[in-house]
Amino acid sequence: MTTFLIADIRGYTSFTLERGDAAAKQLTARFAEIATEVVGARGGRVAEVRGDEVLAVFTSARQALRAALDLQTRCASETSDGSPLNVGVGLDAGEALPVAEGFRGAALNLAARLCSIAGPGEILASDTIVNLARKVDGIDYAEAGDVVPKGFSERVRVFRISDSGSESAKVGDTAEVELEAPDLPIGGFLGSLPSTELVGRQEELARIAVNLREAKAASGRLVLLAGEPGVGKTRLAQEVTLQLRNRGFLIAAGACYESRQATAFAPFMEVLSAAFAAAPESIRSVAGRRWPYLAKLLPGEDLQIAGADGSDEKERLFWAVTGFLQTVAAEFPLALLLDDLHWADGSSLELLQHLARHTRGNRVFILGTYRDVEVGRRHPLEATLRELGRQELVDKVAVLRLDQTDTAQFVAASFDETEVSDEFSDLLYRRTDGNPFFLQQVLRALVERGDVYRLASGVWDRRAVGEIEVPESVRSVIGQRLSRLAETSQSVLTEASVLGQSFAFDELQGMTDRSEQEIEAALEEAGSAGLLRYEPHDRYAFDHALTQGTLYAELSPRRKRRLHLMAGESLLRLAEEERAGRVAELAWHFTKGDDSERALHFSLLAGDSAEGLFAHSDAEWHYRTAVELALELTDETHRAEASFKLGNVLITLARHDEALQALETAAESYSTAGSLDEERLSLASIGRAHAFRGTFEEGLNRLSPALRALEAEAPDAATVSTADLYAAVAMLNFRASRYPQELEAAEKASELARAVGDERLLAASEVERATALASLGRPHESLEVMRGAIELAERVGNLKALQRGLNNMASILWNIDEFKQAEPYSIRALDLAQQVGDPAYIAFFLCVRGLYPFVFGQWDLALERLEQAAAVARSIGASHASWVQIAPCYVLVNRGLDAEVQKQVGEALAFAEKYGEPRVPIVASWMMAENHVMQERNDEAISILEPLSSLPDLRDDDRRNILRTLMRAYLQRGDLNAAKSASDTIEPLMVTAYWTRCELATSLGMLLSLRGQHELAGASYQLALERARKVPYPFGEALALYTWGSTDLTRGEGGRAIERLSSALTIFQRLGAETLANRCERELSKATALTNR
């Protein structure tokens, strides 16, 4: 018996392309020299050298194993231009036929197969080698999985060989960081090494390879393989997995299953667990601090996350995942593999889209598969594909059936033959249409049936083509193969089909009264027939979803219900922690089993679980199911609970009308049942829905009866529900700019929250109270309250209250001239938002940070930050996008960039219309009016601003901005009475926004000058200058100098005009305010001409 060792250089093609033919020739010569020396030293001989591959033969399996380890040790220490010599090795032993060109035989073929899937520095050997060598000192064996040899032989167990005296010898082909990723198993699932050979697909592989190279060069890519069931999507993806592994990628894989498509983030939990386990300790050790929300998708890891609430939690989670993966990819290239995306839950599809968009600048390669024939117009994946395509974020590769030539090659390879007759391959092609899985099942059926058989000589033969009956469909051939199993085995597989494509032994055993031995025997028979495969952790999987689907489809409705109930009962016996992670499956099984009561119970738990992961769309689905089940059972208590939870999810999803409908149902049910606390909690949520919807008056009117009843019956009743109700009232009043009422409600909410010991609610209420105090012109009281609120929010982990508190603290300090103290709070707020991965707050705080350099005269930096904020806001696709998108106009307007302003405002309005943000049109219209005033289109500005200024529910800050701009438009048009009226109206509102008060003083100076009150006008201009210089606010200073200089010019005071206009021009030119600089130059020319007369 001969032992064959085949070794092959990994990354040889890339090396040749990068270094050239001469370097490649030198590399292969050195490899052959090392191999010959090592093999000879262990009593073997090199039989053949073919470029980057070496074939060696041994008479001793033990010596062959030692030679393989010696070869890897030598190659690992050998470098070429600083790069290690990466080699994969495969070994098998058996009879071999010497031929002129070398050897032929099954053992040689299997050694070549194992070499092809071995990674850099890896040695794979068959069980034959291990059995021959037995125990060898210094050598360890680890099971790697099974491969399927050619010729329909029994599966062969494969072992990974390593030196017991050292760590794994494997090395990657990247020099940046040593990748200590776990060894990949061999199997039929994505994330494993392939157990069969691949036929064809060269064009597809070449196209994917282009994307792979781009990803490794820090240009992230998403590739989706689409095709019908059984066409070979997963097998093609496994071939890509080989390339990824050989190029030094960290590989993290996950799969979607039909039975788990209601489980939020199911595939990403697998992916992130694998990525986290393989990440360097330097990253894992800081994960809890840098990305606390990552803990939500890593339940097995000891990461701590503070409590969270609010509508932006999902974005925080997405950014935490993105930040973690980007950090890993900075160490070494990262590949995420996702199988069967047609069964993905909605939240996973959202996260996939988020990652595709935000890893374009990272070494991240995402590969997914899905059945295109199952993705119809209303399928959730269809919308995802459409959006990814629109943004040019995906390369969809169609995986088609094999053509006639590849079908013939597939058949020949299956029988370990070089070719088969045309009539036989044509017959199979006509019946299977080149679907690889169908073709494989037919070939297995023909062998099992005896239509194709092996002669005593080992040569394959068959019946005449006319005598061979080929099944008409995939289900038919699967059914024929299943029917050859023992009756017990068929029954066991049928029961297993209810659990899904993959199942655990204990779960299957828990469904029946069968003995452990009986089930084991059935599963072993199915495995031997190739209908089942083994997976890690005592799990099994059908060879294909079509096999599981065929078995499941054969069940009668009655038996299907009974088996689903048995499956649910089996899952209920799991340990509590594991059962908690399977509530969506339990809900599914009990729903399918027509057990409505338990289906309702677990649907509510599944909704809670999804909401705990911020998978709001999945939570909505579960809660709606619970509402329907409760109606079916006439269970008003659980209908109210489900409606309440559904309503709060819909608030988060910004579907406020639907939210109000659900919450009103809950409130009514709780009221009828006399559940006062639950009714008040429902009302509080109704109030928040109205606040976010922009219907402040309606919301306050809806909550007023409950408040009156509360104050009449038990004004001092301290419960969480009453505290929450007052907190909602405070929010409504803040949105309505009713600051005294906001303060009153916030104080009550704080008092009650303190009484019941709810510190998270207390922190939020105190932030609201401090904000109200600031809005009422009581900044020093506000500062004291806000400091305490920030400290409390930080201690109890109320991140949303903390972020809002930090930002509002900066705003309060800004408005009392403490600019240096304000900026650190703003920076800290942004840092916190980036740390927890909150894009909405990141966008808003970047916007705020952009206003600092705008005011201080660093307009290029301001525009950079404001555009960055707008880009982040646009990417999250929510109402935040519209408001923040307007922010760059602060710079664009004052630089006179008319067309760019109109474009920016137009895009913001389109977002606002899409996402229903009522305030954005007001702010956008004001900004457009600002632009008209800058361009001296005063009538157009006035036509916009006059209707806006009379809106009844306008916020104070919006009203202040509108009146300020309207006053300037009136002045430029010469309408002094209207300007005076605007001035009188705006003055009481100027309790905040200190840096804008200098602009108001400038406008007032212009008004006084035009009315002939020159002394008062001069005092007003001087006040504007003092205010602007104190900030400092260079633009405000230049605007005051320009306006004052123009006033001097109209009064014939040329010298003073030249002095002030010259100073203004210098500032305008430095800022890039071209429109005003041009006007200033014209005025300066007039002043110069005046003095030269």
NUTOR-137166 format. One line per 5 residues: their letters; for each residue x, y, z of C-alpha. Coordinates in steps of 0.1 Angstrom, whole numbers. Layout:
REM NUTOR-137166
a	X:Y:Z; ...
END
This chain:
REM NUTOR-137166
mttfl	0:0:0; 14:34:-10; 10:66:9; 7:98:-12; 16:132:0
iadir	6:162:-22; 17:197:-13; 7:229:-30; 18:266:-26; -11:288:-15
gytsf	-15:322:-31; 8:312:-60; -13:330:-87; -15:362:-67; 23:360:-60
tlerg	30:356:-98; 7:386:-107; 24:408:-80; 60:397:-83; 63:385:-119
daaak	73:352:-136; 109:353:-127; 102:355:-89; 75:328:-93; 99:305:-110
qltar	125:311:-82; 98:304:-56; 87:270:-71; 123:259:-75; 130:266:-39
faeia	98:248:-28; 108:217:-49; 143:218:-33; 129:219:2; 103:192:-5
tevvg	129:169:-20; 152:173:10; 124:168:36; 108:139:18; 141:122:13
arggr	151:125:49; 119:106:59; 124:77:34; 101:89:7; 107:102:-28
vaevr	94:131:-48; 76:114:-78; 65:146:-96; 69:183:-95; 42:203:-114
gdevl	49:240:-111; 37:249:-76; 27:213:-66; 47:184:-54; 37:147:-53
avfts	57:124:-29; 52:87:-22; 61:67:9; 59:31:20; 53:42:56
arqal	22:63:66; 41:74:98; 70:87:79; 47:105:55; 30:123:84
raald	64:133:99; 75:145:65; 44:166:62; 51:183:96; 87:188:87
lqtrc	77:204:54; 54:228:70; 80:238:96; 106:245:69; 81:264:47
asets	69:285:76; 105:297:82; 112:302:45; 104:337:32; 104:353:-2
dgspl	107:391:0; 94:390:35; 64:368:28; 60:333:42; 60:303:20
nvgvg	24:291:25; 17:254:17; -13:231:20; -8:194:23; -31:164:17
ldage	-24:127:24; -41:93:17; -29:57:13; -41:29:-10; -34:8:-40
alpva	-22:28:-70; -16:20:-106; 17:32:-120; 13:47:-154; 37:65:-178
egfrg	28:99:-164; 29:89:-128; 2:72:-108; -36:67:-110; -60:56:-83
aalnl	-86:66:-57; -60:73:-30; -41:97:-52; -73:115:-61; -83:118:-25
aarlc	-49:131:-15; -52:157:-42; -87:166:-30; -75:171:6; -46:192:-6
siagp	-70:214:-25; -90:223:6; -61:225:31; -53:260:42; -20:277:44
geila	2:257:68; -25:230:72; -22:192:68; -53:171:61; -51:133:61
sdtiv	-77:105:55; -88:81:82; -69:54:63; -36:73:71; -45:77:107
nlark	-55:40:110; -22:29:94; 0:52:114; -19:47:147; -6:68:176
vdgid	26:86:168; 46:105:194; 45:142:189; 16:141:164; -20:151:172
yaeag	-51:141:152; -83:163:152; -114:153:133; -122:179:106; -153:163:90
dvvpk	-161:140:60; -155:143:23; -173:125:-4; -149:107:-28; -156:102:-64
gfser	-174:71:-75; -201:70:-48; -179:54:-23; -186:57:15; -178:91:30
vrvfr	-142:94:43; -134:109:77; -107:136:75; -83:145:102; -63:177:108
isdsg	-27:169:116; -6:190:140; 26:189:160; 17:183:196; 48:200:208
sesak	39:234:194; 10:257:185; -6:253:151; 18:259:123; -7:277:102
vgdta	2:311:88; -19:335:67; -8:352:35; -10:387:51; 19:401:70
evele	-1:427:90; -15:406:118; -12:369:125; -48:355:121; -56:330:148
apdlp	-90:320:134; -105:286:142; -100:258:117; -128:254:93; -147:221:93
iggfl	-155:201:62; -192:198:53; -220:208:31; -229:241:48; -217:276:42
gslps	-187:284:64; -173:249:60; -148:235:35; -164:217:6; -168:179:8
telvg	-173:175:-30; -156:188:-61; -169:218:-80; -177:215:-117; -179:246:-139
rqeel	-186:280:-125; -154:296:-138; -171:327:-150; -189:332:-117; -157:326:-97
ariav	-138:351:-119; -164:378:-113; -165:371:-75; -127:372:-74; -127:408:-87
nlrea	-150:418:-58; -128:398:-34; -97:417:-45; -115:450:-41; -126:441:-6
kaasg	-91:431:4; -79:465:-8; -103:483:16; -131:487:-8; -158:467:9
rlvll	-181:446:-13; -214:427:-11; -220:398:-35; -252:379:-36; -256:345:-53
agepg	-291:340:-67; -306:309:-81; -332:282:-79; -332:255:-52; -305:229:-58
vgktr	-286:249:-84; -254:250:-63; -253:284:-46; -239:272:-14; -214:250:-31
laqev	-201:279:-52; -200:300:-20; -179:273:-4; -154:275:-33; -152:313:-25
tlqlr	-147:304:11; -115:285:1; -102:315:-17; -110:337:13; -93:314:37
nrgfl	-62:312:14; -60:350:12; -59:355:50; -95:365:56; -112:360:89
iaaga	-143:341:80; -176:343:100; -206:325:87; -243:323:95; -274:307:80
cyesr	-311:315:78; -336:287:84; -373:286:76; -382:276:112; -362:306:126
qataf	-372:333:101; -392:350:129; -361:351:152; -346:385:151; -310:387:138
apfme	-307:349:138; -279:347:111; -260:376:125; -258:361:160; -239:332:144
vlsaa	-217:356:123; -209:379:152; -202:350:176; -176:337:151; -161:371:144
faaap	-159:379:181; -143:346:190; -116:350:163; -110:387:170; -77:397:188
esirs	-79:399:226; -71:436:222; -104:441:205; -125:417:226; -112:433:259
vagrr	-126:467:250; -158:456:232; -181:461:262; -169:497:266; -166:507:230
wpyla	-197:490:216; -220:482:245; -249:475:223; -230:446:207; -239:426:237
kllpg	-274:423:224; -262:400:196; -236:382:216; -256:366:244; -229:341:252
edlqi	-203:368:259; -199:386:292; -205:421:279; -223:447:300; -248:471:285
agadg	-266:499:303; -303:502:301; -316:518:270; -348:532:256; -361:553:227
sdeke	-366:552:190; -329:553:181; -318:521:198; -318:500:166; -295:525:149
rlfwa	-272:523:180; -271:486:177; -264:487:139; -236:512:145; -221:491:173
vtgfl	-220:461:150; -206:482:122; -179:497:145; -169:463:158; -166:448:123
qtvaa	-147:478:110; -122:475:138; -117:438:132; -113:445:95; -86:471:103
efpla	-65:442:118; -71:417:90; -96:413:61; -130:401:72; -155:379:53
llldd	-192:376:64; -211:347:48; -249:345:49; -268:315:35; -304:313:24
lhwad	-313:350:28; -348:344:15; -355:331:50; -339:361:68; -359:381:93
gssle	-366:417:85; -341:431:110; -313:410:96; -320:424:61; -319:460:75
llqhl	-286:452:92; -272:437:60; -282:469:41; -266:490:68; -233:470:66
arhtr	-232:471:28; -235:509:29; -211:516:58; -182:491:51; -175:504:16
gnrvf	-142:518:29; -132:488:49; -117:453:42; -150:436:45; -164:411:20
ilgty	-200:400:24; -213:370:5; -249:359:6; -271:334:-11; -308:333:-18
rdvev	-335:316:-39; -346:341:-65; -376:320:-74; -390:326:-39; -385:363:-38
grrhp	-417:378:-51; -429:414:-53; -440:415:-16; -411:394:-2; -391:415:24
leatl	-358:406:5; -372:421:-27; -373:456:-11; -338:452:2; -325:440:-31
relgr	-341:470:-49; -326:495:-24; -292:479:-26; -293:480:-63; -305:516:-64
qelvd	-275:526:-43; -251:504:-63; -241:485:-32; -245:449:-45; -232:426:-72
kvavl	-259:400:-79; -244:369:-95; -269:346:-112; -261:309:-105; -277:291:-134
rldqt	-282:254:-142; -253:235:-157; -252:235:-195; -250:202:-214; -212:201:-214
dtaqf	-209:208:-177; -236:182:-170; -215:156:-188; -185:166:-168; -205:165:-135
vaasf	-216:129:-143; -181:118:-152; -166:134:-121; -192:117:-99; -181:83:-112
detev	-144:92:-112; -143:88:-149; -127:111:-175; -159:110:-196; -193:93:-201
sdefs	-213:84:-232; -232:112:-248; -265:92:-248; -263:88:-210; -253:124:-202
dllyr	-280:136:-227; -306:115:-209; -297:130:-176; -295:165:-189; -330:163:-205
rtdgn	-346:150:-173; -327:173:-148; -322:204:-169; -287:206:-154; -298:213:-118
pfflq	-268:199:-98; -288:187:-68; -314:170:-89; -286:155:-110; -268:142:-79
qvlra	-300:127:-64; -308:110:-97; -273:95:-99; -275:83:-63; -309:68:-70
lverg	-296:50:-101; -267:35:-82; -290:25:-53; -315:9:-77; -288:-9:-96
dvyrl	-292:8:-130; -256:19:-126; -232:-6:-110; -196:-13:-104; -180:-45:-119
asgvw	-157:-67:-100; -128:-50:-118; -139:-17:-103; -151:-3:-136; -185:13:-137
drrav	-212:0:-161; -249:6:-166; -280:-8:-181; -290:3:-216; -304:38:-217
geiev	-338:26:-228; -340:5:-197; -332:33:-173; -361:52:-157; -352:86:-146
pesvr	-375:103:-120; -394:133:-133; -389:157:-104; -366:165:-75; -393:155:-50
svigq	-399:123:-69; -362:112:-68; -359:123:-31; -390:102:-24; -376:72:-41
rlsrl	-343:75:-22; -362:79:11; -384:49:4; -353:27:4; -346:34:41
aetsq	-361:13:68; -396:23:79; -384:35:112; -357:56:96; -383:72:73
svlte	-406:80:103; -377:95:123; -367:118:94; -403:128:89; -405:138:126
asvlg	-372:157:122; -385:176:92; -409:195:115; -379:209:134; -365:225:102
qsfaf	-334:219:80; -311:216:111; -319:200:144; -304:188:176; -305:151:186
delqg	-320:159:220; -348:180:204; -357:152:181; -356:126:209; -378:148:230
mtdrs	-406:147:204; -411:109:206; -410:78:228; -383:62:207; -351:50:224
eqeie	-318:68:219; -304:37:201; -334:36:177; -330:73:167; -292:69:164
aalee	-296:40:141; -321:58:119; -299:89:117; -269:68:108; -287:50:80
agsag	-299:84:66; -263:97:69; -249:67:51; -274:72:23; -263:109:20
llrye	-296:123:31; -283:137:63; -251:152:75; -235:156:109; -228:191:123
phdry	-209:202:155; -225:201:189; -245:170:184; -266:185:156; -277:171:123
afdha	-288:187:90; -306:174:60; -284:173:29; -306:200:13; -336:220:22
ltqgt	-354:202:-6; -351:169:12; -365:184:44; -392:201:24; -402:168:6
lyael	-406:151:39; -426:179:55; -449:182:24; -459:146:27; -474:151:62
sprrk	-511:152:65; -525:184:82; -535:164:113; -501:148:117; -484:180:110
rrlhl	-503:198:138; -495:169:162; -458:169:154; -455:207:158; -471:204:192
mages	-446:176:201; -418:198:188; -430:227:210; -432:204:240; -396:192:233
llrla	-383:228:232; -400:235:264; -378:210:281; -347:229:272; -327:247:299
eeera	-343:281:308; -315:302:293; -316:283:260; -354:282:259; -355:320:263
grvae	-335:323:230; -360:300:212; -393:317:220; -399:327:184; -396:290:174
lawhf	-419:280:202; -445:305:190; -442:291:155; -446:255:166; -476:262:188
tkgdd	-492:284:161; -487:256:136; -500:231:162; -532:252:167; -525:257:204
seral	-536:293:204; -531:299:242; -495:289:242; -489:305:208; -502:338:223
hfsll	-480:335:253; -448:328:232; -457:354:206; -457:380:233; -424:367:246
agdsa	-410:366:210; -420:402:206; -403:412:238; -372:393:227; -371:410:193
eglfa	-378:445:209; -349:438:233; -327:434:203; -342:466:187; -356:444:159
hsdae	-387:466:158; -401:451:126; -399:416:139; -414:427:172; -443:443:153
whyrt	-450:410:135; -450:391:168; -472:416:186; -497:417:157; -499:379:158
avela	-505:381:195; -533:407:190; -550:383:165; -547:353:187; -561:372:217
leltd	-591:383:196; -595:347:185; -595:336:222; -615:367:233; -587:373:258
ethra	-591:411:265; -562:412:290; -536:399:266; -552:418:237; -546:450:257
easfk	-510:440:266; -502:431:229; -518:463:217; -499:484:242; -466:468:232
lgnvl	-475:471:195; -483:508:198; -449:515:214; -431:497:187; -450:516:161
itlar	-439:549:177; -403:537:174; -410:530:137; -424:566:133; -458:552:122
hdeal	-477:574:146; -512:570:132; -511:532:135; -494:536:169; -523:558:182
qalet	-548:532:170; -532:504:188; -526:525:220; -562:537:221; -573:501:219
aaesy	-550:493:248; -562:523:269; -598:514:263; -593:478:273; -574:487:304
stags	-600:514:313; -628:488:310; -609:463:331; -602:490:357; -564:486:353
ldeer	-556:522:361; -518:520:361; -517:502:327; -543:528:313; -520:557:324
lslas	-490:540:308; -510:537:276; -520:573:278; -484:584:284; -474:565:252
igrah	-504:582:234; -490:615:245; -455:607:231; -470:595:198; -488:629:195
afrgt	-455:647:204; -436:630:177; -465:633:152; -466:671:158; -502:671:170
feegl	-493:687:203; -528:702:211; -545:670:203; -521:651:226; -526:675:255
nrlsp	-564:674:251; -563:636:251; -543:635:283; -561:663:301; -590:642:315
alral	-566:617:330; -546:645:346; -577:662:360; -589:629:374; -555:622:389
eaeap	-553:656:405; -588:653:419; -586:618:432; -550:613:442; -527:642:434
daatv	-498:628:454; -502:591:442; -466:581:435; -465:554:408; -443:548:378
stadl	-474:553:356; -482:587:370; -446:598:367; -446:586:331; -478:604:324
yaava	-464:638:336; -432:631:317; -452:627:285; -471:660:293; -437:677:297
mlnfr	-426:665:263; -458:677:246; -454:712:262; -417:714:252; -427:705:216
asryp	-454:732:217; -429:758:232; -451:760:263; -422:762:287; -440:771:319
qelea	-463:741:315; -433:720:305; -415:730:337; -446:723:359; -451:688:344
aekas	-413:680:345; -412:690:382; -441:667:389; -426:639:369; -393:643:388
elara	-411:644:422; -430:612:414; -400:594:399; -380:602:430; -408:589:452
vgder	-410:555:435; -373:552:432; -372:551:393; -338:568:387; -338:563:350
llaas	-371:582:347; -359:607:372; -328:614:351; -349:620:320; -374:642:339
evera	-346:663:354; -331:669:319; -366:680:308; -369:703:339; -335:719:333
talas	-343:724:296; -376:742:306; -357:764:330; -333:774:303; -361:781:279
lgrph	-377:804:305; -346:825:308; -334:810:341; -300:796:329; -282:795:363
eslev	-310:774:379; -310:753:347; -272:747:350; -275:734:385; -303:710:377
mrgai	-287:698:345; -254:690:362; -273:668:386; -293:652:358; -261:644:338
elaer	-245:628:369; -276:607:375; -281:597:339; -244:586:337; -247:566:369
vgnlk	-279:547:360; -269:543:324; -297:563:308; -277:571:277; -304:589:259
alqrg	-310:613:288; -272:617:292; -267:626:256; -296:651:256; -283:665:289
lnnma	-248:670:276; -260:688:245; -285:710:263; -258:718:289; -236:731:261
silwn	-265:751:247; -272:767:281; -235:777:286; -234:791:251; -263:813:257
idefk	-248:829:288; -215:836:270; -195:807:285; -183:795:251; -152:778:263
qaepy	-171:759:289; -198:749:264; -176:732:238; -163:704:260; -199:693:267
siral	-207:693:230; -175:673:223; -184:648:251; -220:645:237; -206:636:203
dlaqq	-181:612:217; -208:594:236; -230:591:205; -201:577:186; -192:553:214
vgdpa	-226:538:216; -231:540:178; -261:563:177; -263:578:142; -292:602:149
yiaff	-273:618:178; -240:616:158; -256:635:130; -272:661:154; -241:666:175
lcvrg	-219:669:144; -243:695:133; -239:713:166; -201:709:164; -203:725:129
lypfv	-220:756:143; -190:764:166; -165:770:138; -193:787:118; -197:813:146
fgqwd	-160:815:152; -153:822:116; -138:789:105; -163:783:77; -144:756:58
laler	-142:735:89; -179:743:97; -190:732:62; -169:700:65; -186:691:98
leqaa	-221:702:87; -219:682:54; -206:652:74; -236:655:97; -259:657:67
avars	-243:626:52; -248:606:84; -284:618:87; -292:609:51; -278:574:56
igash	-302:565:85; -333:574:64; -353:590:91; -367:625:99; -333:635:114
aswvq	-320:635:78; -343:663:68; -335:687:96; -297:682:97; -296:683:59
iapcy	-305:720:61; -276:728:84; -249:733:57; -270:762:44; -258:783:73
vlvnr	-225:785:54; -239:782:19; -263:811:23; -238:835:37; -213:826:10
gldae	-239:835:-16; -241:800:-32; -277:804:-43; -280:772:-65; -265:750:-38
vqkqv	-288:763:-11; -319:756:-33; -306:721:-40; -299:714:-3; -333:727:8
geala	-351:708:-19; -335:675:-8; -343:682:28; -380:689:19; -381:656:0
faeky	-369:637:30; -393:655:52; -422:646:30; -411:610:29; -407:607:67
geprv	-434:630:79; -414:655:100; -437:685:105; -411:710:116; -387:706:87
pivas	-408:725:61; -408:754:85; -371:755:90; -364:748:53; -387:777:43
wmmae	-370:800:67; -336:790:53; -349:796:18; -361:831:28; -326:837:44
nhvmq	-312:829:10; -336:853:-8; -327:881:16; -290:875:9; -297:876:-28
ernde	-319:908:-23; -350:890:-34; -369:906:-6; -405:902:-19; -400:865:-23
aisil	-386:863:12; -415:882:27; -441:861:8; -426:830:25; -421:845:60
eplss	-453:864:66; -476:833:66; -450:814:87; -448:841:113; -486:839:120
lpdlr	-487:801:125; -503:795:160; -482:766:173; -448:779:161; -418:771:184
dddrr	-401:801:200; -368:794:183; -385:791:149; -405:822:155; -374:841:165
nilrt	-355:831:134; -384:839:111; -390:874:126; -353:882:125; -351:874:88
lmray	-384:891:81; -372:923:98; -341:924:75; -363:918:44; -386:947:54
lqrgd	-356:969:60; -340:961:26; -373:968:10; -377:1001:29; -409:991:48
lnaak	-399:1007:82; -433:1002:100; -433:965:93; -397:963:103; -405:981:136
sasdt	-435:957:142; -412:927:137; -386:942:160; -411:947:188; -424:912:185
ieplm	-390:895:184; -374:913:214; -392:894:241; -382:861:224; -344:869:225
vtayw	-337:852:258; -314:827:242; -291:825:211; -267:852:223; -246:852:191
trcel	-277:860:170; -286:890:192; -257:909:176; -275:905:142; -307:918:158
atslg	-288:948:172; -274:955:136; -309:953:121; -322:976:148; -294:1001:141
mllsl	-304:1001:105; -340:1007:114; -331:1036:137; -309:1051:111; -336:1049:84
rgqhe	-359:1066:108; -334:1094:114; -324:1084:149; -287:1084:142; -274:1086:178
lagas	-295:1056:189; -285:1038:157; -249:1043:165; -254:1029:200; -271:999:185
yqlal	-243:993:160; -218:996:188; -237:971:209; -237:947:179; -200:950:176
erark	-194:944:213; -215:913:213; -199:899:181; -164:905:193; -171:890:227
vpypf	-181:856:212; -161:861:189; -185:861:159; -165:875:129; -195:874:105
geala	-217:893:130; -189:918:134; -184:922:96; -222:926:91; -224:953:118
lytwg	-194:972:103; -208:969:67; -243:981:77; -228:1009:99; -204:1019:71
stdlt	-233:1020:46; -252:1042:70; -222:1065:72; -221:1066:34; -257:1077:31
rgegg	-250:1105:56; -220:1116:36; -194:1106:61; -170:1091:36; -140:1087:60
raier	-158:1067:86; -175:1047:59; -142:1037:43; -128:1027:77; -157:1005:86
lssal	-163:991:51; -126:982:47; -126:963:80; -158:945:70; -144:936:35
tifqr	-113:920:51; -135:898:72; -159:889:44; -131:879:21; -115:858:48
lgaet	-148:840:54; -155:835:17; -187:855:19; -185:866:-17; -219:882:-21
lanrc	-215:905:8; -178:911:-1; -189:923:-36; -215:946:-21; -190:959:4
erels	-165:967:-24; -192:986:-43; -200:1006:-12; -163:1012:-6; -158:1025:-41
katal	-187:1050:-35; -171:1061:-2; -137:1065:-18; -153:1086:-47; -171:1107:-21
tnr	-139:1115:-2; -120:1123:-34; -145:1150:-45
END
